[in-house]
Amino acid sequence: MNDRARILTETADARADAERLLSGLIDARSKSEARLKELSRSDILKNLTGKSALDNAITSTQRMIDSLDRVLVELRTKLTPEEIALLDELDKTS
């Protein structure tokens, strides 16, 4: 595998990690909001700024995923058909 294909694979892996992180953050926000409600408390940061720390982390992670998507599109346009076929085969085995 050449450098471009390796970079593409690593970027795709980073994007998958970011998707898992996003899912975890969304779940944590839901649990946090439920717990605050259960305790009849509010999120101080959210009261002050309109967004909780988890809201900010979710937004940041979504932006990172968008950036990785743009990089993946750009990288794929620079690969040869043979490199794309190799990556497609690797995707099938993962």
LINZICOR-V722066 format. One record per backbone hydrogen bond with DSSP energy under -0.5 kcal/mol. NH is the residue of the N-H (numbers start at 1). CO is the residue of the C=O. Records with the same first field share a line. If there is no record, write none. Layout:
NH->CO ; CO
This chain:
6->2
7->3
8->4
9->5
10->6
11->7
12->8
13->9
14->10
15->11
16->12
17->13
18->14
19->15
20->16
21->17
22->18
23->19
24->20
25->21
26->22
27->23
28->24
29->25
30->26
31->27
32->28
33->29
34->30
35->31
36->32
37->33
38->34
39->35
40->37
41->36
44->42
47->43
48->44
49->45
50->46
56->52
57->53
58->54
59->55
60->56
61->57
62->58
63->59
64->60
65->61
66->62
67->63
68->64
69->65
70->66
71->67
72->68
73->69
74->70
75->71
76->72
77->73
78->74 ; 75
79->76
84->80
85->81
86->82
87->83
88->84
89->85
90->86
91->87
92->88
93->89
94->90
